[in-house]
Amino acid sequence: MNSPLAIPRTSNRGVIGSRNLVTVQTIDVARLTTHPVPLVPGTFIAVSGQGPRGDSNGSGKTSFLAAVSILLADPQWQLHHRGGRIAAGVLFRADSAGVKGLGHNASTGYIIGVFADDDDPHQTAVTVWIRLETSKPYFQVRWADGVHLANDPDEQQRYLQADSIWQSLRGNEPISASRMAEVLYGDSPRCLAYLDTPLRPPVPSLLSQQMTEMAPKDIGESLIALSGSKGHLDEEREQRGQVLEQRRKRDASLAQAAERDARDTADLRAIDDRDAARAELTAAETSWRQYVALMYAQVQKADRLAAEEIEALAEQHGAAAAQAKAAEDELAGLRRNTDLSGDEARRRDAWTKAKKHTSDLRLNRTRVSERHTLLVDERNRLLGGATDWDGRSAVETLVERDKAVEDRNRKQILREAADQAVGDAQAELQRAEEGRAGNAGQIIDALRAQQIDSVALFDVLEVDEAVRRDWEPRLWAYRDAVVVEHDLLEEARNVIADVPGALIITTDDEEGSLPDGVRCRLPVTAFLHALSNRFDTLFSPPGALDSVLGLTVTGGFAEPQTGHDAVLTRLRRELSAAREKLNIAAGHVQLAEAALALAVARHDSAVAAERLEVVNSEEQELASKIATLDGALVTAEGEEERRQSEWESARDALSGYQHMIAALDVKLAALRETEKARLTNLMNRKKRRQDLDVEEWRALRPTDADDTDNPYDEQTSSNPADLRLDAVERLTEALRLFGIDPFDAESAPDELRECVTLRVALARHEGGKAPQTALTTIALPLRTKLDVIAGADKVTRTRIVEQRAEHQRIHHGLELDLADAEMRLGVLQDMISQRVEGILSRVSNAFNRLDEARGGNGADLHVATSVPDGAAEWVWEVTPRWKRSRSGGHVSYREVANGAQVKVYAVQLVLAAVLADSETHGRVLVLDELGNSLGEVNRKDVLRALKRVAQESRVTILGTCQDSVLVDAADVCGQLLWFSHVSESDAYNRPTRVWGFNEMSEQVELTAGHIRSGREKEEGDD
């Protein structure tokens, strides 16, 4: 059996560690005095006092709890936001203190706390100083070993002494508000507080006793944070991020492999085609050799027959020739002594060859020069494009350009969304100007379509500033209501029967008076008086209470909610904000467009630079070749001129000699006529023999072929025409496989254009005649190119095979890394799941014990979670439930219930979390307005539970008590703090009074001298 997974609990508790808060001092914080206030750790501390009106309101008790919660980095102060500026709101302000004009607002203040262990507090004491300012930096923290309190007997001197002590604590450089909790207290929350104060944003929490306003996942987050396990969830999220990154790398590798495989497959296909072209070309050459051999055998046989016939005709012609011979001898006598004609012919042939050589050199030089000119032009164009090249490759600049395109597109989408928001805000403002705003406008449109006049309640109703606190919470539920005449009610109801949730208020059928401070253009006094009678005004926090329904509506609206002008003002402000966002988004698009243009220019420069290097190399090579051709051309032109001069001399000599023998030619004419007739017969037969093209067919044979080596005789079954057709077709297929159109010479490369042209001519040539060019000669350029790249094809094929094996190895490694990361993530998630489930199980058990201890029917926590996939947060949904009867089942906290009962269970849940934690030493709970809206029994149950948890878990619990709660709290508390602000004309409180007992005398002695300093004098003055 496998042992259960275990995850070690975090040991990071920061600089303060397990020390308890034993003393608090404030300097220029609200109306609090500068006298240190001692605290008894590990007990329930009741906080109360006396304000200017004789009760505890305005005594400063909540200001003190606010200072304590700031000192302990309570998360609801949002110290990570705006440098802790919210916390600076606790500084003394003369107008808030009611003494405007008699004092100055504090620009700087301090909150000081002394922490010490239960054992040997003198050796373990640490003092933390928080400096608050109304300007940057708003919030700074320093600390030092030992006790460092402002203890000057004189009140004014203590302010100066505080600045001096702050400057002296330079052993530790100040840390910011955002790092305070981590550095001082580690990764577990040191404080959980609920404060009924406008100094910080109101957020539903377990301690606010507003549990029904929290979702199950928010309750789960609070309990996990209380247990100190949030760090493990952060670690799991980081590990999950690493797994996602591994998956991204794996997927990217697969995508790249797919692209690479497609390119390699195309390369292999091209290599296969070239291999097939080589095979086709070899087959074509074989068929051609067979064809030529068969044709040569046939013409050899015909040539032997022709030779016999020619021999007979030659004898006949010989006799005629002999007769003319005597006449010719005479003429030959003249010609025997000269060879002018042969000399002229030889010299003319030499001159012709010299002219052809010179012409070939000029043509070759022209072709090379044209290519060189094209390269020079291209280089000049590239020089301009590569001027701004920054040295990066085209691949790198292409990545930059693609990122710029993506950024520009994303910001265009944001601008379009902002533009849509402006349109929506304009439309809503237009409807409001026409009296048709919000849901009420839809009802008005429906009634108006049926000719029923109506108007929005909030359009015709206005409330004076003096009574806004009373009336706005009462009216809030009817903000979408419309008013119609009372005699049109039934008709109006029929019209809006298909509008669920529509609210209609009818006008009075009798005259009545409006409540004080309320104005309305329509007579709805009955409705208004009914609201006034049903709701009672609440002051702290402001709101309205319908005790019959058990309904509370929170007030405190920052601006007027009724009246046509108030609605228009709010919507115009929203339209202005939407336009501002649109302007910002448009600016971002302009910046992105500029960045894209720059990236495109950089990419073009990189491409030009890479091409320029190739062009320069080729241009230099051609320039060298042109120089060589120019030298050869000068030599050839000189030789041509010399040969021409020699021929012209031989020609003139021959012309004179021909005139001398012209007369003798006439004598021979008659004799030659006879010879000519016979010769004609002989020559015609020779011509027919010559048409057999024996020598041409012999020349078409391979150079190593022997005339006697001819396996293709008359009995062969091979058809020469079929062999010739097969050879041509295979050559055609070889060209096609090489990527050349065998029927279009113009589209072929220069080196293969003649091959295509001659192939077409060969295909059209008559089969009986010897072709001018052999197929092997025609195919030689193609054979050469295939042979040249054969080695490269072999290397490419080997490279592709090896690279595919290497890429497979790399991808296998990525898969192994991903599997390992996923395995480690799974193990971590299992351990965290077991730990959190164990914590929540202990909290659930403690929750049940607390409920049963106070006489309840039992309670538990229903926990639901699922391991997250992807980048989602790990959500733990915790639903507190309790039994409303002994035999009933557990009911969710969100079911409608008694409000006081929900508050009791909210406190019990927090205390259960504390009881379930084994490392609560040094923790502090702060509860403002403790016992509010609780009956006597519930109040006593809560107070007893607070005392029990404080003692068992060594948690310090500070709770403010109204006058009605103080008597009960005095029976269970371990300490009482009493704050006094007896006169509204006093800027500051009187020194705080403390009653309590701390069995650890060394903790008392640690700051006793500082606490007494200055108190005797000031209390004596009272």
C-alpha positions, 0 to 999 in steps of 0.5 A: 500500500502506497504511503499518503503524499505529504507536503511540508508546511511553509516555514517562512514567517518573516522577520517577526516570526512567532513574536506577539504584538505587545505595544502599539504607538501612533504619531499623527494618526487620526485623533489618537494620542502619541502614548504607547498602548500595551496589549496582552497577547493571546487574549480577547481584548475589548475596545470601547470608549467615550465620544463627544455625545456620551456614547462610544461613537467618535471615541477613536476606537476604530482609528486605533484598530485601523492602525493595528491592521496597517501595522500587521499588513492586513490585505484589505489595505491593498498595500501592493496598490499605488505604493500603499497610498490608501493607508496614508488616509489615516493621517490626522486631518483637521477638518475630519477632527472637527477643528478646521482652522485650529490645527494643521493637517499632518503630512507625515505620521508613524505607526509603531509596533513592538513585537516579542516572544513569550520567552525572554521578551527582552532578548527577542524584542523587535520594533517596527516603524511605518512612516506614512506620508501624503505624498510619495513615498506614501508608505515606508517600513523600517525595523530594528532589534530592541524597543524603540518608542518615542517616550519624551515626557513632553507631547510636542517633543515626542513628534520631533523625537519620532522623526529622529528615531526614524532616521536612526533606524538606518541599519535596515533600508526602508522597504515598500508597502508591497513587500512589507507583508512578505519581509516581516510576516512571511507567506501566512497572513498575520492579521485578518480584520474587518473595519467599519470605516470609509478609510479603505475600500469596503470588501466582503470578508468573513470578518465583516460578517457579510458572508452571504455576499461572498462566493464559495470560491472567495470563502475557500481563498480566505480559509486557505490564506488563513492556513498559510497554504497560499504559497503552495498554490502559487508554487503549483501555478508556477509549476503548471506554467512550466508544464504549459511552456513545455507543451508549447515547446513540444507543439512548436517542435511538432509544427516546425517538424511538419513544415520541415518534413513538407520541404524535405518531402518536396526535395526528395520528390524532386530527387526521385524525379531526377533519378527517374529521369536518369533511368528514362534517359538510359533507356532512351539511349539503349533504344536509340543504339538498338535502332541505329544498329538495325538501320545500319544493318539494313543499309549495309545490305542495300549498299552491297547491291548498289555496288554491283550495279555501279561497277557495270555502269562504271565500265561503260563510262570508262570506255567513253572516258578513254575517248575523251582522255586524249583530248583532256591530256592536251588540256592537262599539259597546260594545267600540269605545271600549275595548281592555282585553283587548289591554292585559291581554294585552300586559301579561301577555306583558311580565310572562311575558318578565320572569319568563323572563329572571330565571329564565334569569339564576338558572339561569346563576348557579347553574351558574357558582357550582357550578363555582366551588365545585368549584374552591375545594374542589379548591384547598383539597385541593391546598394541603395537597399542595403544602406540601412542594413543593421547586420542581422539576417533576413530570417531575424528581421522577418521574425521582427516584422511578423511580430510588428504586424501582430502588435499592430493588428492587436492594437487595431482591435482594441481601438475598434472596441473603444470606438464601439464603447463610445457609440454605446455611450452616445446612444445611452446618453441620447435615450436619457436626454429623451427620457428613455434611459435604462430599463425604464426606457424600454417600458416607456417605449412599449407603453408609448407604442400603445398611446399610453403616456408614462415617464421614468420615476427617477426622471421626475423625482428629485431629492434635496441634498439634506435628505439624500441619505434617507431617501436614496436607499428607499428609492433604489429598488425602483430606479427602473420604475415608470409612472402612469396615470392611475386610471390607465393602470390596467391598460398599461399592465396588459401592454407590458405583460411580456416585459418580466420585472417591469415596475409601474407606479400609478399617480394619486387618485387624491391630492396629497403632500410630498415628504420634506425634501422630495420634489416630484412633477407627478402626484405620487405622494401615496407611494412616497409615504408608503416607502417612508413608513416601511423603511427606517433610516440606518446611520452606520453604515448609512442605509434603510431597513424594512424590518417587516421584510428583513430587508436592508438597502445600503446607502452612501451614494457618492452623487445624486441618483434621482433627477433628470439632470443627475442622470445626464451628468453621470452618462456624459461623464461616462461618454467622456471617459469612453472618448478618452480611452478611444484617443489613447487606443488610436495613439497606440495604433499610430505607434504600432504602425510606425514600428511596423514600417521600421521593421519592413524597412529593416527586413528589405535591407537585410534581403538586399545585403544578402543578395548583394554578396552573391552578385558581387562574386558573380560580377567579378568572375564575369569581368575576368572572363570578358578580359580574357575574351578581349585578348583572344578577339584581338589575336583572331581579328589579326589572323582573319585580315592576314588570311583574307589578303592571301586569298585575294592574291591567289584569286587574281592569279587563277583568273588569268590562267583560266582565260588561257585554257578556255579555248581548249574547253570547247574542244572537249565539249563534244567528247564529254557529252557522250561521257556525260550521258553515261556518267549521268546513269552512273552518278544517278545510281551512285546517288541512290546508293549515297542516299542510303546514308551508310556512313551517316548511319555508321557515324551514329553508331557508338565509337567502339562498335564493329561492322561485323558485330551486328546482332540485329539481322533480318530475322530480328523481331524488333521494329526500328520505327518502334525503337526510334519512337520509344527512344524519343518518348523516353527522352521526352519523359526524362525532360519532363521529370527534370522539370522541362517542358519538352515542347516549349524551347523558349521556356527552357534554360539556355543550356537545355534550349537546343536540347528541346529544339533538337528533340522536337526536330528528331521527333518529326524526322523521317524514319528512313533517313539518318538524322543529322544529330544522334539522340545521345548527342541531343541528350548530352546537356541533360545527361551532363546536368543530371550527372553533375547534380547526382552527387548533390542529390545523394548528399541531400538525401543522406542529409534529410534522412540524418536530420529526420533522425536527429529531429526525432531524437530532439522531439523525443527528448521534449516529450520526455521533459514534458512527461517528467514535468507533468508527472512532477506537477501531478505529484505536487497537485496531489500533495497540495490537494491532500493538504488543503483537504485536510485543513478544510476538514479540520476547519469543518470539524472545528466549525461543527464543535463551535456550533454544538458548544453554543447549543446549535444543531451542527454545522459543516463545510461542503468542499468542491474543487477540481485540479485546474488545467491550462492557465486557470486558477485552482478554485476551492469552493467552500460552502458553509452549511448548518442545521436549522433543526436537530432532525433537518439537513444541512442548509447552505449559507446562501439560503434566506435566513435570520441576518443575526444568525448568519453573522454568528456563523461567519464569526464561528467560521473564522474562529474554526479556521484559527482553531484548526491551524497549528501555527497561529502564534502571533496572529491577530483578529480585528473585529469592528462593531462586534455584536452589532445586530445580534440578540443577547443570546447570540452576542454572549455565544460569540463573546464566549467563543472569542475568549475560548479561541484566543486562549486555546490558539494564543491568538490576540483578538481585538473587538470594538464594543458598543455600549450595549455589548460592553457589559457582556464583553467585560465578563470574558475579555482579558483586557479592555482599552478605553479611548476618550474624546469627550469634546468636539473642540479637542483636536486629539484624544486623551491618553488611552486607558487600559485594564488587563492582566498579563501573567508574563511580567517580562512582557509588561516590564518590556515597555512599562517605562515608555508607557508611563512616560508623559502620562502622569503629567497629562492625566494630572492636567485632566 
